Amino acid sequence: MLFSAAMQRSSEISDLERPNSSGPIQIEQVAIRLIRLPLVEPFETSFGSIDSRNIFLVSVAANGLQGWGEVVAAEAPLYSYETVDTAFHIIRDFLAPAMISGPLQSLAELSRRFARFRGHNMAKAGLELAFTDLLAQANQESISRLLRGTRERIPVGVSLGIQKTPTQLLERVARYLGLGYQRIKLKIKPGWDLEIVEQVRNAYPQILLSVDANAAYTPADTAHLKKLDQFDLLMIEQPLNYEDLLDHAHLQNELKTSLCLDESITGSPQAKSALELNSCRIINIKVGRVGGYSQALAIHDLCLARNVPVWCGGMLESGVGRAHNIALASLPGFLLPGDISASSRYFARDIIVPEVKVSQDGTVAVPNKIGLGFELDFDFIKSQTETIELITSSR
């Protein structure tokens, strides 16, 4: 059944080549905007701790419409070599000029136009997301429908950062289970792993539980990581170096628990290699990490054809990025709860209206309104804007 669905999706992916129903789109202006939002509480991973998020928004305008996207790069090159500053440079000086250089027939054409520039997936993704929003508006449909999403509601989980004490972590686990989240993910690192996972599992024997190391371990830690098998985890996410598919394959062979790759999967070629090597059994698709919808859909279909479950990861996005994640997670291959939490999980006030909310059953509604599915709070966005730059066709 999944294979049949993949074949159907494969034919529909060609719709990325489908000309816009109202004709070619000439982008008239690209706006890049930096705003800062404080987090409701610090978020700590093996990379470190942050207490605010520099949100990088992009918008594209054409024919009286405006599409919005988000660049998920952080301020420091820890999760990725890309940063807010590098993405700003790449978009302003290369991608935006390429985007407005001539009319665009489709998302696939935009992807091909960007392909000459190596890397910088997060910068490319921001513009792909904004263009997809614009394209959905031009076609009078939601982004989910444009992508051939099949779900009206999606299951969600929550990612919990490293805490000062196990007691604080257990309090947060209880809080988010009480809010209905279907899966708990614990950030781990050497010194904050086995005992912590054991305490959570003992307190909650039946919950869907996973861990995420953000590449904090090495192959020398194999014996230590094998001890995680006793805790009946859904998956161990990205335990080793992001470039190392082969060592992940060796580790997966030693473990009963499924490995999931995140940072390692920067596009469909890497996903194919990881599956061929058996480097993982699950893939986390972050549309911002892989370069946009064009690659996210290709990875989704590759995994669907091979019966490999995927899920949608999060990057502490604002409501703009979160709305795009919801649309992506409506596709049929997203079989596991994603990190698409409520806006209030991270921000006291989001930049969209209404904010994203998680129902008591641990699901989020997929908007059926045209485009992004949410209204932007422009007054709040303006009040939080630190930098803005416009690129026009006359540049």
N, C-alpha and C positions, 0 to 999 in steps of 0.2 A: 504493500500500500504506500509506504513512504517512497519507494522507488518510482511508482507511478506519479506521485505528487511532485517528485523532483523533475520528472520529464515534463510535466505540465508547467512547472515553474521555469524550466529551462527555456521553453518556448516563449514564456511571458517575459523573461529577462530581455529578449530581443526588443521588447517594447521600450527599453532604454534608448533604442535607435528610432523609436516611433516619432515622427515629426509632430511638433506641437500642433494641436487642432486649429489654433488661430494663426498659424504661420510661424516663420522664423522669429526669434526673439533677439533684438539688439539691446544688450545691456547698456544703459545710459550712464549709470553711476554705481560705483562700489564705495560703500562707507565702511571704514574700520574704526571700531570704538572700543576703548578700554574703560571698564567700570570696576569698582572694588566693592565686594560684599563681605561683611564679617560673617564668620561661621557662628552658629549658636553655641558650639563647643569646639575646642581644638580637636583636630583629626590627626592621629599619629599612625604611621606605618614604619616599615623597616627603613624607609628613606629619611624619616624625620617627622616633625610635627608642624602643622600650620594652623593659624587661627583666623585667616581671611583668604579670600579667593579673588585673584585678579581675573575678572571675566572679560574674555575677548569676543566681542560680538562683531559680526559682519552682516551687512545688508546689501542687496543688489536691487536696482530699480530699473523698470522698463514698462512702457505702455501704461503708466499710471499705477502700476503695481509695485509692491516692495516685498521681497523675500528675505527671510532672516535665517542666519546660521550662527554657530558658535565654534570657535577654535579652542580645543581643550588643552592646549599647551600650558605648562606651569611656568613659574618664574625662574626656576633652576633646572638644569639638565640632569635630572635624577631618574625619573620614569622613562624619559626619552631625551635624545639629543636636542630635540626642538624645545624652544622656550617662547615665551610671549614676545620677546624682542626679535628673535629670529623669524618667527611667523609674521610679525608686523612687517619686517623688511621684505620677506619673500612675497607676501601678498601685494604690498605697495609697489614694489619694483619689478616684479615678474608676473605673478599670477593674474592680478587685476588687469594690467595692460593686455595680457593675452586674452582675458575673458571679454574685454570690450573691443577687441580688435576687429570683430566682425560678427554678423548674426549667428546665432546658435540654433540648430534644429532640434537638439535633444541633449539629454544628460550624457549619453555616450559620446557625443561630439565634444562636449566640454571636457570629459575625461581624457579623450585623445589629445585635445589641445594642451592639457596640463602635462601629458606624459613625457614631453621633451625635457621637463625639469625633474632632475633626479631627487628622490626622497621628499622630505617636507610634507608628509602625509597629513599632519594636523592642519597645516595651512591650506592644503588642497581641500580637505574635508569641509572646512568652514564654508568655503565658497560653493562646493557641491551641495551642501545642505541648504544654503540660501537659494541657490538656483532651483533646487527641487521644490522648495516652498513656493517660489515664483511660478514654476511650471504647473504645480498643482492648482494654484489660484487661476492661472490662465485657462486651465482645463476644467475649472469649476468642480474640483473634487478634493477630498482630503489627501494628505500625503500617504496615509496608510492605503487608501484605495489605489492611488497612483502606483504604489509599490506592489500591489496585489496582495495586501495583507488579508488574513482570513479571520482574525479574532476581533471580538468586540471588547473583551477584557483580557488583560494579561496578568499572570501570577508574578509576584515580586518578592524579593528578599531584601535583606539589609546588610550592609558591610559595617562592622564595628571595629574601630581603630584600637590600637594598643592603649591600655589604661594604666593609671598609676598603681592600682592594686587589683587583685582578682575580685575583690568585693565590688569595686566599681564596675568591672566588666559584667559580673553576674547581675547587678542591678539594671544595667543597660539591656542585657539579654531579656530579662523579665519584662522590661518596659516595651520592647519592640515586639516580643511575642504577644503581649497584651494588646498591641495595636493591630495584630492580625498578620504580620509578616510571615510568609510561608517558609523562608529559609534564612538561617543565621550564618553569616560568614565572619570568621575571626581573622584579623590580621595577626600574623605570627613572625617571629624572628628568633635567632638563637638566644636562649635565656628566657624567652616568653613563648613557649610552645607546648611541650608535653603536659606539664602540670596544669597549665591553663585549660587546655583542651579537655583534659581529664575531669577537671572541676565542672566545666560546662556540661560535658556529656553525663556525668553522674547526676547533676541537677535536672537534666532534661534528656532522659534516655531515648525518647522517641522523635525528637525534632530533626528536621533536615538540617544538617550541620556541615559546613565546609571551612577550609582554612586557605589563606592566601599569604604567600611568603614574599612576593615581589622580588624574587631572585636573591634572597638573603642567604642561601645555602650553596654548598659546593658538593661535587661527587664524593668528597671525603666524609660527608655527613650521611651517606646512604644508610648505614646501620641505625643511626639516630632517627632518620625519617621513616624507616620501616616500622618503628614503634607506633607511628600514627595509625597503622592498620587496625589496631585494637579498638579504635573509637568509632568504627562504622561511619566514616565520613563519606559524604557525597563525592568530594573531590579534594585534591591538594592542588592549589593553583600556583603556577609559576615558581617552583621551588629553586630552580637553578638559573644560571646566566641566560639572559634573553637571546643571545646568539647561538646557544648550544642545543641544537636539536638532537645530536647524537647522544650526549650524556643524559638528556631527558629520556631518550629511548632505552638506554641501559637502566636508568632508575625505574622507569615504568615496568620493565621486565622483572624487577626485584619486588615490586609493590603489588599488593592486592587492591589497594585504593586507586581509583582512576586519577591520573594526572590531567589537569586542564592547563592549556597554554594561553597566555594573555600577551605579554610584551613580545614574545617570540613571533607572534602572528601579525606581520605588518602588511600582508596582502595575500591574495589567493595562491601565488606560488609557494609561499612559506607554509600555508595551510596544507597544500597538497604534499609537500615534502614531509611535514610533521606526521601526516596520516600514513604516508608510505613507510616511514621509518618506525611507526608505532610509538612516536614520542609522547602521545597523549591519547586519551579516549574521549575527551570533551574539549570544545573550543569556546573561548570567550570572544565574542565579536563586539568590539567597540568601534562604532562608525567613525569616530574621530581619529582613532589610532591607525586604521587601515587605509585612510585616504578618501572616505566618503561612501555614498551609497553604491557606487559602481562596484567597488571591491567588496563591500559588505554583502551585497547580494550574491556576488560570485562565490564567496566563501560559504554563505548560507546554502546555496544550491549544491556545492561540492559535498558538504557535510550531509545534507538531506539525502543525496543519492547514495551515500555510504552508511546511512543509518547512524551517523555520529551526532549526538545532541549538541546544540549550541545554546548560548544564553547571552543576554545583552549586559555588558559591563557598564559601569558608571565612572565618571571622572570629576565628580563634584560639580557637575554642570549647573548652570542657572536653568530657569524654566524653558529657555529656548532650546538648549541642548537636550534637556529632559524630554521635551515634546517630540523631538526627532527620535530619541531612543524608544519612546513609546510606539511610534509609527513603525520603526524597524522591528521591534519585538512582536508586532502583530503578524509576522510571517510564520508559516506553518512549522518551520524547523526549530523555532525557539521553544524547546520542550522543557526547559528548566527555568525556575524563577530568576529574574534578572535583578541587577542592582539599580532598580528604578524606584527609589524611595520617594516619599512625599516631599514636597518643597520644604516643609517645616523641619525635616530631618537635618538639614544643613543651614537654612537661612530663616531668619526671623521674618523677612519679607522678600518674596521672590519678585521677578520682573514681569511675570505673566499674570493674567486674570482670566478665569479663576486659577488659583494655584493647584498644583498636582496633589491629589489626596489619595490615600490608600484606604480601601474599604475594609471592614472588619474581617472579611473573608480573605484578605491578603491579595487583592487584585486592584488594578488600576484600569479605568475606562479608557478605551481608545477613542479619541475624538472623531466625530464624523463630520465636523464642520470643514469648510473649504480651507485648504492650506494647512498651516501649522495646527489649527484647532483651538488656539488660545489667543486672547487679545494681549497685546503688549502694553505695559504700564509706562507710557512714554514719559510722563512727568517724573516718575521715580528714576527711570533710566537716565534722564537728563541730569537729575540732581546728583547722581552717583558717577557721572562721566568724568574721567580724569584726562582722557586724550581722545580726539576724533580727527580723522583725516578722510577727505573725499578724493576719489580718483574718478575722473570723467573721461569721456571719449576724446575730449579736446586736450587731454594731458600730454 
